[in-house]
Structures are given as C-alpha cells and as structure tokens.
Amino acid sequence: MKSIQANQGNHVNDTCTDCGSFVDIGAVIGEDDRLLSLNFTGEDALERAKRVAELASSRFDEVHYTLVETADGVEMNLTFGVAAEMMIFQLEQGL
C-alpha cells in the first residue's frame, strides 16, 4: 500500500485495497459543467435525438434542450440543473 501511495500524484487519494481506484468527483467535472452536446446522423437522427431528450427530461426535473437540424443530421444541447446529473445521465445511457 505504501508503494501505491508513493507512486500516485498529490491530487489522487487511492488508499482502498479492496476497490482499486478512488476519484474525487470534483476532479472529474466542474460545478458549472452542465451542458451535454450530442450529434446525431442518419435518416432517423431527429427521432433518436428526441428520444434522448425525452429520457433526460423524464429522469431529471431541470433539463432543457435544443435541437438544431443541420445538413448532416441533428445537433442537440442538453442543459442539466446540476453537473452531477449530466454525468449520471451519460453513464446511464452509455454516452
């Protein structure tokens, strides 16, 4: 354990011998990191974008989204109420 701690950086605190790694969530996302931008292509791009927007809106209360149709497909911006919700949504949906 001492060699693991000696080899890690000052910003990492990995002291768990059972679970492997520990990451402070504040080191991964910032407090204001609430915008998730996604691009959809293909014939069903708009349908898939709307489906993702509905999933986010049904999962979290304060989600706002915009859909912009482009020549290549659809650009979507999802704005979450808090940064952790964005990360949770990404993990749940495999984004």
Biopython code that builds the backbone (N, CA, C, O; Angstrom):
import numpy as np
from Bio.PDB.StructureBuilder import StructureBuilder

atoms = [
    (1, "MET", "N", (0.825, -1.190, 0.000)),
    (1, "MET", "CA", (0.000, 0.000, 0.000)),
    (1, "MET", "C", (0.868, 1.252, 0.000)),
    (1, "MET", "O", (0.535, 2.231, -0.668)),
    (2, "LYS", "N", (1.967, 1.238, 0.732)),
    (2, "LYS", "CA", (2.831, 2.418, 0.794)),
    (2, "LYS", "C", (3.433, 2.733, -0.568)),
    (2, "LYS", "O", (3.602, 3.902, -0.914)),
    (3, "SER", "N", (3.757, 1.704, -1.342)),
    (3, "SER", "CA", (4.330, 1.952, -2.669)),
    (3, "SER", "C", (3.295, 2.535, -3.615)),
    (3, "SER", "O", (3.638, 3.355, -4.467)),
    (4, "ILE", "N", (2.033, 2.133, -3.488)),
    (4, "ILE", "CA", (0.960, 2.705, -4.309)),
    (4, "ILE", "C", (0.804, 4.177, -3.997)),
    (4, "ILE", "O", (0.729, 5.005, -4.906)),
    (5, "GLN", "N", (0.755, 4.507, -2.717)),
    (5, "GLN", "CA", (0.601, 5.903, -2.315)),
    (5, "GLN", "C", (1.803, 6.737, -2.744)),
    (5, "GLN", "O", (1.642, 7.894, -3.133)),
    (6, "ALA", "N", (2.989, 6.176, -2.678)),
    (6, "ALA", "CA", (4.193, 6.907, -3.061)),
    (6, "ALA", "C", (4.226, 7.205, -4.553)),
    (6, "ALA", "O", (4.781, 8.225, -4.961)),
    (7, "ASN", "N", (3.640, 6.331, -5.379)),
    (7, "ASN", "CA", (3.670, 6.495, -6.835)),
    (7, "ASN", "C", (2.539, 7.330, -7.402)),
    (7, "ASN", "O", (2.571, 7.671, -8.584)),
    (8, "GLN", "N", (1.542, 7.670, -6.604)),
    (8, "GLN", "CA", (0.425, 8.450, -7.125)),
    (8, "GLN", "C", (0.669, 9.938, -6.942)),
    (8, "GLN", "O", (1.438, 10.343, -6.070)),
    (9, "GLY", "N", (0.023, 10.744, -7.754)),
    (9, "GLY", "CA", (0.173, 12.192, -7.678)),
    (9, "GLY", "C", (-0.484, 12.767, -6.435)),
    (9, "GLY", "O", (-1.237, 12.081, -5.744)),
    (10, "ASN", "N", (-0.195, 14.026, -6.156)),
    (10, "ASN", "CA", (-0.756, 14.698, -4.987)),
    (10, "ASN", "C", (-2.271, 14.856, -5.075)),
    (10, "ASN", "O", (-2.934, 14.944, -4.042)),
    (11, "HIS", "N", (-2.833, 14.895, -6.280)),
    (11, "HIS", "CA", (-4.266, 15.108, -6.461)),
    (11, "HIS", "C", (-5.077, 13.804, -6.392)),
    (11, "HIS", "O", (-6.302, 13.839, -6.507)),
    (12, "VAL", "N", (-4.418, 12.673, -6.209)),
    (12, "VAL", "CA", (-5.091, 11.376, -6.151)),
    (12, "VAL", "C", (-4.970, 10.814, -4.741)),
    (12, "VAL", "O", (-3.924, 10.912, -4.101)),
    (13, "ASN", "N", (-6.062, 10.225, -4.276)),
    (13, "ASN", "CA", (-6.056, 9.605, -2.955)),
    (13, "ASN", "C", (-6.587, 8.190, -3.101)),
    (13, "ASN", "O", (-7.764, 7.941, -2.842)),
    (14, "ASP", "N", (-5.741, 7.269, -3.509)),
    (14, "ASP", "CA", (-6.126, 5.873, -3.710)),
    (14, "ASP", "C", (-5.588, 5.045, -2.551)),
    (14, "ASP", "O", (-4.457, 4.560, -2.584)),
    (15, "THR", "N", (-6.415, 4.895, -1.532)),
    (15, "THR", "CA", (-5.979, 4.151, -0.354)),
    (15, "THR", "C", (-6.818, 2.899, -0.119)),
    (15, "THR", "O", (-6.631, 2.214, 0.887)),
    (16, "CYS", "N", (-7.721, 2.596, -1.014)),
    (16, "CYS", "CA", (-8.605, 1.441, -0.846)),
    (16, "CYS", "C", (-7.942, 0.201, -1.434)),
    (16, "CYS", "O", (-7.675, 0.150, -2.635)),
    (17, "THR", "N", (-7.681, -0.780, -0.609)),
    (17, "THR", "CA", (-7.049, -2.009, -1.098)),
    (17, "THR", "C", (-8.064, -2.969, -1.696)),
    (17, "THR", "O", (-7.680, -3.913, -2.387)),
    (18, "ASP", "N", (-9.362, -2.749, -1.444)),
    (18, "ASP", "CA", (-10.397, -3.646, -1.952)),
    (18, "ASP", "C", (-10.997, -3.178, -3.268)),
    (18, "ASP", "O", (-11.302, -3.997, -4.135)),
    (19, "CYS", "N", (-11.169, -1.873, -3.429)),
    (19, "CYS", "CA", (-11.929, -1.390, -4.587)),
    (19, "CYS", "C", (-11.056, -0.858, -5.707)),
    (19, "CYS", "O", (-11.592, -0.594, -6.783)),
    (20, "GLY", "N", (-9.776, -0.684, -5.543)),
    (20, "GLY", "CA", (-8.921, -0.252, -6.637)),
    (20, "GLY", "C", (-8.703, 1.228, -6.679)),
    (20, "GLY", "O", (-7.741, 1.719, -6.089)),
    (21, "SER", "N", (-9.557, 1.962, -7.352)),
    (21, "SER", "CA", (-9.337, 3.390, -7.548)),
    (21, "SER", "C", (-10.402, 4.220, -6.883)),
    (21, "SER", "O", (-11.549, 3.801, -6.730)),
    (22, "PHE", "N", (-9.999, 5.394, -6.494)),
    (22, "PHE", "CA", (-10.897, 6.376, -5.896)),
    (22, "PHE", "C", (-10.681, 7.683, -6.632)),
    (22, "PHE", "O", (-9.541, 8.111, -6.811)),
    (23, "VAL", "N", (-11.752, 8.319, -7.057)),
    (23, "VAL", "CA", (-11.637, 9.597, -7.738)),
    (23, "VAL", "C", (-12.583, 10.572, -7.077)),
    (23, "VAL", "O", (-13.758, 10.266, -6.873)),
    (24, "ASP", "N", (-12.084, 11.730, -6.745)),
    (24, "ASP", "CA", (-12.927, 12.794, -6.229)),
    (24, "ASP", "C", (-13.733, 13.333, -7.402)),
    (24, "ASP", "O", (-13.159, 13.798, -8.387)),
    (25, "ILE", "N", (-15.060, 13.275, -7.306)),
    (25, "ILE", "CA", (-15.914, 13.669, -8.425)),
    (25, "ILE", "C", (-15.652, 15.103, -8.849)),
    (25, "ILE", "O", (-15.840, 15.445, -10.016)),
    (26, "GLY", "N", (-15.223, 15.945, -7.926)),
    (26, "GLY", "CA", (-14.897, 17.332, -8.256)),
    (26, "GLY", "C", (-13.692, 17.455, -9.170)),
    (26, "GLY", "O", (-13.514, 18.483, -9.822)),
    (27, "ALA", "N", (-12.861, 16.424, -9.228)),
    (27, "ALA", "CA", (-11.718, 16.429, -10.135)),
    (27, "ALA", "C", (-12.124, 16.023, -11.543)),
    (27, "ALA", "O", (-11.379, 16.260, -12.493)),
    (28, "VAL", "N", (-13.294, 15.418, -11.688)),
    (28, "VAL", "CA", (-13.752, 14.926, -12.988)),
    (28, "VAL", "C", (-14.633, 15.953, -13.687)),
    (28, "VAL", "O", (-14.482, 16.181, -14.887)),
    (29, "ILE", "N", (-15.547, 16.572, -12.953)),
    (29, "ILE", "CA", (-16.448, 17.564, -13.540)),
    (29, "ILE", "C", (-16.433, 18.821, -12.709)),
    (29, "ILE", "O", (-16.239, 18.778, -11.494)),
    (30, "GLY", "N", (-16.639, 19.942, -13.370)),
    (30, "GLY", "CA", (-16.727, 21.216, -12.679)),
    (30, "GLY", "C", (-18.168, 21.516, -12.300)),
    (30, "GLY", "O", (-19.101, 20.944, -12.864)),
    (31, "GLU", "N", (-18.338, 22.407, -11.351)),
    (31, "GLU", "CA", (-19.668, 22.762, -10.863)),
    (31, "GLU", "C", (-20.557, 23.325, -11.970)),
    (31, "GLU", "O", (-21.769, 23.109, -11.964)),
    (32, "ASP", "N", (-19.965, 24.039, -12.913)),
    (32, "ASP", "CA", (-20.738, 24.662, -13.991)),
    (32, "ASP", "C", (-20.774, 23.819, -15.259)),
    (32, "ASP", "O", (-21.278, 24.278, -16.284)),
    (33, "ASP", "N", (-20.258, 22.613, -15.210)),
    (33, "ASP", "CA", (-20.229, 21.718, -16.369)),
    (33, "ASP", "C", (-21.576, 21.006, -16.473)),
    (33, "ASP", "O", (-21.721, 19.862, -16.044)),
    (34, "ARG", "N", (-22.564, 21.703, -17.053)),
    (34, "ARG", "CA", (-23.926, 21.171, -17.112)),
    (34, "ARG", "C", (-24.424, 20.967, -18.536)),
    (34, "ARG", "O", (-25.551, 20.511, -18.731)),
    (35, "LEU", "N", (-23.608, 21.295, -19.535)),
    (35, "LEU", "CA", (-24.030, 21.224, -20.933)),
    (35, "LEU", "C", (-23.483, 19.971, -21.600)),
    (35, "LEU", "O", (-22.275, 19.737, -21.613)),
    (36, "LEU", "N", (-24.385, 19.172, -22.152)),
    (36, "LEU", "CA", (-24.028, 17.973, -22.904)),
    (36, "LEU", "C", (-24.439, 18.202, -24.352)),
    (36, "LEU", "O", (-25.621, 18.387, -24.645)),
    (37, "SER", "N", (-23.465, 18.189, -25.255)),
    (37, "SER", "CA", (-23.728, 18.378, -26.676)),
    (37, "SER", "C", (-23.584, 17.047, -27.398)),
    (37, "SER", "O", (-22.577, 16.353, -27.250)),
    (38, "LEU", "N", (-24.594, 16.700, -28.175)),
    (38, "LEU", "CA", (-24.596, 15.443, -28.918)),
    (38, "LEU", "C", (-24.949, 15.702, -30.374)),
    (38, "LEU", "O", (-25.717, 16.613, -30.682)),
    (39, "ASN", "N", (-24.388, 14.903, -31.264)),
    (39, "ASN", "CA", (-24.694, 14.978, -32.692)),
    (39, "ASN", "C", (-25.277, 13.642, -33.133)),
    (39, "ASN", "O", (-24.776, 12.578, -32.769)),
    (40, "PHE", "N", (-26.326, 13.716, -33.910)),
    (40, "PHE", "CA", (-26.984, 12.524, -34.439)),
    (40, "PHE", "C", (-26.961, 12.606, -35.960)),
    (40, "PHE", "O", (-27.221, 13.663, -36.533)),
    (41, "THR", "N", (-26.649, 11.493, -36.609)),
    (41, "THR", "CA", (-26.643, 11.452, -38.070)),
    (41, "THR", "C", (-27.521, 10.300, -38.533)),
    (41, "THR", "O", (-27.876, 9.411, -37.758)),
    (42, "GLY", "N", (-27.857, 10.338, -39.796)),
    (42, "GLY", "CA", (-28.679, 9.286, -40.376)),
    (42, "GLY", "C", (-30.116, 9.730, -40.573)),
    (42, "GLY", "O", (-30.510, 10.817, -40.149)),
    (43, "GLU", "N", (-30.887, 8.880, -41.218)),
    (43, "GLU", "CA", (-32.277, 9.209, -41.546)),
    (43, "GLU", "C", (-33.150, 9.401, -40.316)),
    (43, "GLU", "O", (-34.092, 10.193, -40.340)),
    (44, "ASP", "N", (-32.845, 8.684, -39.244)),
    (44, "ASP", "CA", (-33.658, 8.771, -38.036)),
    (44, "ASP", "C", (-33.010, 9.650, -36.949)),
    (44, "ASP", "O", (-33.293, 9.490, -35.761)),
    (45, "ALA", "N", (-32.149, 10.571, -37.369)),
    (45, "ALA", "CA", (-31.409, 11.407, -36.416)),
    (45, "ALA", "C", (-32.340, 12.211, -35.515)),
    (45, "ALA", "O", (-32.135, 12.260, -34.302)),
    (46, "LEU", "N", (-33.356, 12.837, -36.090)),
    (46, "LEU", "CA", (-34.265, 13.658, -35.294)),
    (46, "LEU", "C", (-35.040, 12.803, -34.299)),
    (46, "LEU", "O", (-35.222, 13.203, -33.149)),
    (47, "GLU", "N", (-35.487, 11.656, -34.721)),
    (47, "GLU", "CA", (-36.224, 10.738, -33.843)),
    (47, "GLU", "C", (-35.352, 10.279, -32.675)),
    (47, "GLU", "O", (-35.809, 10.257, -31.533)),
    (48, "ARG", "N", (-34.095, 9.912, -32.956)),
    (48, "ARG", "CA", (-33.190, 9.472, -31.891)),
    (48, "ARG", "C", (-32.856, 10.612, -30.937)),
    (48, "ARG", "O", (-32.761, 10.401, -29.728)),
    (49, "ALA", "N", (-32.678, 11.815, -31.471)),
    (49, "ALA", "CA", (-32.379, 12.975, -30.621)),
    (49, "ALA", "C", (-33.556, 13.267, -29.694)),
    (49, "ALA", "O", (-33.359, 13.538, -28.510)),
    (50, "LYS", "N", (-34.769, 13.215, -30.222)),
    (50, "LYS", "CA", (-35.956, 13.450, -29.399)),
    (50, "LYS", "C", (-36.088, 12.385, -28.312)),
    (50, "LYS", "O", (-36.499, 12.682, -27.190)),
    (51, "ARG", "N", (-35.742, 11.162, -28.646)),
    (51, "ARG", "CA", (-35.816, 10.070, -27.668)),
    (51, "ARG", "C", (-34.841, 10.315, -26.511)),
    (51, "ARG", "O", (-35.194, 10.109, -25.350)),
    (52, "VAL", "N", (-33.627, 10.750, -26.820)),
    (52, "VAL", "CA", (-32.639, 11.052, -25.783)),
    (52, "VAL", "C", (-33.102, 12.238, -24.937)),
    (52, "VAL", "O", (-32.947, 12.229, -23.716)),
    (53, "ALA", "N", (-33.668, 13.251, -25.582)),
    (53, "ALA", "CA", (-34.176, 14.416, -24.856)),
    (53, "ALA", "C", (-35.302, 14.016, -23.907)),
    (53, "ALA", "O", (-35.363, 14.500, -22.776)),
    (54, "GLU", "N", (-36.185, 13.142, -24.357)),
    (54, "GLU", "CA", (-37.283, 12.661, -23.510)),
    (54, "GLU", "C", (-36.759, 11.842, -22.331)),
    (54, "GLU", "O", (-37.269, 11.956, -21.216)),
    (55, "LEU", "N", (-35.747, 11.023, -22.576)),
    (55, "LEU", "CA", (-35.149, 10.238, -21.489)),
    (55, "LEU", "C", (-34.560, 11.154, -20.421)),
    (55, "LEU", "O", (-34.753, 10.930, -19.226)),
    (56, "ALA", "N", (-33.848, 12.174, -20.854)),
    (56, "ALA", "CA", (-33.235, 13.110, -19.897)),
    (56, "ALA", "C", (-34.298, 13.888, -19.134)),
    (56, "ALA", "O", (-34.193, 14.066, -17.920)),
    (57, "SER", "N", (-35.319, 14.350, -19.846)),
    (57, "SER", "CA", (-36.383, 15.138, -19.213)),
    (57, "SER", "C", (-37.197, 14.308, -18.234)),
    (57, "SER", "O", (-37.647, 14.825, -17.212)),
    (58, "SER", "N", (-37.389, 13.040, -18.529)),
    (58, "SER", "CA", (-38.157, 12.195, -17.624)),
    (58, "SER", "C", (-37.336, 11.764, -16.416)),
    (58, "SER", "O", (-37.896, 11.454, -15.364)),
    (59, "ARG", "N", (-36.018, 11.743, -16.558)),
    (59, "ARG", "CA", (-35.133, 11.309, -15.474)),
    (59, "ARG", "C", (-34.815, 12.440, -14.493)),
    (59, "ARG", "O", (-34.714, 12.214, -13.287)),
    (60, "PHE", "N", (-34.656, 13.667, -15.023)),
    (60, "PHE", "CA", (-34.259, 14.812, -14.199)),
    (60, "PHE", "C", (-35.223, 15.969, -14.414)),
    (60, "PHE", "O", (-35.685, 16.204, -15.530)),
    (61, "ASP", "N", (-35.524, 16.694, -13.331)),
    (61, "ASP", "CA", (-36.520, 17.765, -13.374)),
    (61, "ASP", "C", (-36.092, 18.979, -14.188)),
    (61, "ASP", "O", (-36.887, 19.508, -14.965)),
    (62, "GLU", "N", (-34.873, 19.422, -14.026)),
    (62, "GLU", "CA", (-34.439, 20.676, -14.646)),
    (62, "GLU", "C", (-33.531, 20.441, -15.847)),
    (62, "GLU", "O", (-32.359, 20.816, -15.829)),
    (63, "VAL", "N", (-34.065, 19.831, -16.871)),
    (63, "VAL", "CA", (-33.311, 19.613, -18.108)),
    (63, "VAL", "C", (-33.958, 20.434, -19.212)),
    (63, "VAL", "O", (-35.167, 20.359, -19.434)),
    (64, "HIS", "N", (-33.135, 21.216, -19.899)),
    (64, "HIS", "CA", (-33.597, 21.990, -21.051)),
    (64, "HIS", "C", (-32.789, 21.527, -22.255)),
    (64, "HIS", "O", (-31.604, 21.216, -22.137)),
    (65, "TYR", "N", (-33.440, 21.484, -23.414)),
    (65, "TYR", "CA", (-32.714, 21.029, -24.591)),
    (65, "TYR", "C", (-33.085, 21.849, -25.818)),
    (65, "TYR", "O", (-34.164, 22.434, -25.912)),
    (66, "THR", "N", (-32.142, 21.865, -26.753)),
    (66, "THR", "CA", (-32.379, 22.473, -28.065)),
    (66, "THR", "C", (-31.976, 21.450, -29.113)),
    (66, "THR", "O", (-31.000, 20.718, -28.949)),
    (67, "LEU", "N", (-32.744, 21.415, -30.189)),
    (67, "LEU", "CA", (-32.456, 20.554, -31.336)),
    (67, "LEU", "C", (-32.304, 21.444, -32.555)),
    (67, "LEU", "O", (-33.168, 22.270, -32.849)),
    (68, "VAL", "N", (-31.200, 21.267, -33.257)),
    (68, "VAL", "CA", (-30.957, 22.050, -34.470)),
    (68, "VAL", "C", (-30.671, 21.078, -35.601)),
    (68, "VAL", "O", (-29.709, 20.311, -35.557)),
    (69, "GLU", "N", (-31.524, 21.123, -36.613)),
    (69, "GLU", "CA", (-31.306, 20.261, -37.777)),
    (69, "GLU", "C", (-30.234, 20.879, -38.660)),
    (69, "GLU", "O", (-30.282, 22.068, -38.974)),
    (70, "THR", "N", (-29.274, 20.067, -39.055)),
    (70, "THR", "CA", (-28.183, 20.505, -39.914)),
    (70, "THR", "C", (-28.185, 19.658, -41.182)),
    (70, "THR", "O", (-28.992, 18.739, -41.326)),
    (71, "ALA", "N", (-27.288, 19.973, -42.083)),
    (71, "ALA", "CA", (-27.178, 19.197, -43.321)),
    (71, "ALA", "C", (-26.753, 17.756, -43.038)),
    (71, "ALA", "O", (-27.092, 16.845, -43.793)),
    (72, "ASP", "N", (-26.013, 17.555, -41.952)),
    (72, "ASP", "CA", (-25.504, 16.227, -41.610)),
    (72, "ASP", "C", (-26.397, 15.453, -40.656)),
    (72, "ASP", "O", (-26.212, 14.246, -40.499)),
    (73, "GLY", "N", (-27.367, 16.111, -40.009)),
    (73, "GLY", "CA", (-28.212, 15.432, -39.041)),
    (73, "GLY", "C", (-28.818, 16.400, -38.050)),
    (73, "GLY", "O", (-29.432, 17.393, -38.441)),
    (74, "VAL", "N", (-28.651, 16.120, -36.769)),
    (74, "VAL", "CA", (-29.233, 16.942, -35.704)),
    (74, "VAL", "C", (-28.187, 17.181, -34.624)),
    (74, "VAL", "O", (-27.515, 16.255, -34.168)),
    (75, "GLU", "N", (-28.066, 18.442, -34.226)),
    (75, "GLU", "CA", (-27.223, 18.791, -33.089)),
    (75, "GLU", "C", (-28.143, 19.046, -31.908)),
    (75, "GLU", "O", (-29.123, 19.782, -32.026)),
    (76, "MET", "N", (-27.829, 18.438, -30.769)),
    (76, "MET", "CA", (-28.649, 18.605, -29.582)),
    (76, "MET", "C", (-27.789, 19.088, -28.430)),
    (76, "MET", "O", (-26.681, 18.597, -28.219)),
    (77, "ASN", "N", (-28.311, 20.062, -27.683)),
    (77, "ASN", "CA", (-27.682, 20.518, -26.453)),
    (77, "ASN", "C", (-28.645, 20.265, -25.313)),
    (77, "ASN", "O", (-29.780, 20.740, -25.325)),
    (78, "LEU", "N", (-28.184, 19.514, -24.331)),
    (78, "LEU", "CA", (-28.942, 19.253, -23.112)),
    (78, "LEU", "C", (-28.277, 20.036, -21.986)),
    (78, "LEU", "O", (-27.075, 19.898, -21.759)),
    (79, "THR", "N", (-29.045, 20.849, -21.289)),
    (79, "THR", "CA", (-28.526, 21.581, -20.143)),
    (79, "THR", "C", (-29.203, 21.040, -18.898)),
    (79, "THR", "O", (-30.425, 21.111, -18.764)),
    (80, "PHE", "N", (-28.408, 20.500, -17.989)),
    (80, "PHE", "CA", (-28.911, 19.887, -16.765)),
    (80, "PHE", "C", (-28.904, 20.902, -15.628)),
    (80, "PHE", "O", (-28.174, 21.892, -15.671)),
    (81, "GLY", "N", (-29.721, 20.647, -14.617)),
    (81, "GLY", "CA", (-29.801, 21.535, -13.461)),
    (81, "GLY", "C", (-28.509, 21.577, -12.668)),
    (81, "GLY", "O", (-28.109, 22.637, -12.187)),
    (82, "VAL", "N", (-27.853, 20.435, -12.528)),
    (82, "VAL", "CA", (-26.569, 20.356, -11.824)),
    (82, "VAL", "C", (-25.632, 19.433, -12.595)),
    (82, "VAL", "O", (-26.078, 18.560, -13.340)),
    (83, "ALA", "N", (-24.344, 19.634, -12.410)),
    (83, "ALA", "CA", (-23.332, 18.899, -13.169)),
    (83, "ALA", "C", (-23.403, 17.394, -12.941)),
    (83, "ALA", "O", (-23.215, 16.618, -13.878)),
    (84, "ALA", "N", (-23.670, 16.976, -11.716)),
    (84, "ALA", "CA", (-23.699, 15.534, -11.425)),
    (84, "ALA", "C", (-24.791, 14.824, -12.217)),
    (84, "ALA", "O", (-24.622, 13.668, -12.607)),
    (85, "GLU", "N", (-25.913, 15.507, -12.459)),
    (85, "GLU", "CA", (-26.994, 14.893, -13.248)),
    (85, "GLU", "C", (-26.529, 14.594, -14.660)),
    (85, "GLU", "O", (-26.873, 13.557, -15.227)),
    (86, "MET", "N", (-25.744, 15.506, -15.233)),
    (86, "MET", "CA", (-25.234, 15.279, -16.583)),
    (86, "MET", "C", (-24.369, 14.024, -16.613)),
    (86, "MET", "O", (-24.506, 13.187, -17.505)),
    (87, "MET", "N", (-23.485, 13.900, -15.640)),
    (87, "MET", "CA", (-22.600, 12.744, -15.600)),
    (87, "MET", "C", (-23.383, 11.447, -15.367)),
    (87, "MET", "O", (-23.094, 10.428, -15.994)),
    (88, "ILE", "N", (-24.354, 11.484, -14.486)),
    (88, "ILE", "CA", (-25.195, 10.308, -14.226)),
    (88, "ILE", "C", (-25.920, 9.892, -15.498)),
    (88, "ILE", "O", (-25.972, 8.706, -15.824)),
    (89, "PHE", "N", (-26.480, 10.861, -16.217)),
    (89, "PHE", "CA", (-27.196, 10.568, -17.453)),
    (89, "PHE", "C", (-26.259, 9.949, -18.491)),
    (89, "PHE", "O", (-26.623, 8.977, -19.153)),
    (90, "GLN", "N", (-25.069, 10.502, -18.633)),
    (90, "GLN", "CA", (-24.106, 9.951, -19.574)),
    (90, "GLN", "C", (-23.762, 8.502, -19.228)),
    (90, "GLN", "O", (-23.698, 7.648, -20.113)),
    (91, "LEU", "N", (-23.545, 8.232, -17.968)),
    (91, "LEU", "CA", (-23.210, 6.877, -17.549)),
    (91, "LEU", "C", (-24.376, 5.917, -17.781)),
    (91, "LEU", "O", (-24.179, 4.803, -18.267)),
    (92, "GLU", "N", (-25.596, 6.351, -17.433)),
    (92, "GLU", "CA", (-26.758, 5.500, -17.623)),
    (92, "GLU", "C", (-27.025, 5.179, -19.084)),
    (92, "GLU", "O", (-27.446, 4.071, -19.415)),
    (93, "GLN", "N", (-26.780, 6.146, -19.955)),
    (93, "GLN", "CA", (-27.073, 5.968, -21.378)),
    (93, "GLN", "C", (-25.866, 5.500, -22.195)),
    (93, "GLN", "O", (-25.984, 5.267, -23.398)),
    (94, "GLY", "N", (-24.725, 5.364, -21.555)),
    (94, "GLY", "CA", (-23.520, 4.916, -22.280)),
    (94, "GLY", "C", (-23.024, 5.939, -23.268)),
    (94, "GLY", "O", (-22.542, 5.585, -24.343)),
    (95, "LEU", "N", (-23.134, 7.214, -22.915)),
    (95, "LEU", "CA", (-22.701, 8.290, -23.822)),
    (95, "LEU", "C", (-21.276, 8.723, -23.551)),
    (95, "LEU", "O", (-20.762, 9.616, -24.225)),
]
sb = StructureBuilder()
sb.init_structure("model")
sb.init_model(0)
sb.init_chain("A")
sb.init_seg("    ")
for serial, (resi, resn, name, xyz) in enumerate(atoms, 1):
    if name == "N":
        sb.init_residue(resn, " ", resi, " ")
    sb.init_atom(name, np.array(xyz, "f"), 0.0, 1.0, " ", f" {name:<3s}", serial, name[0])
structure = sb.get_structure()
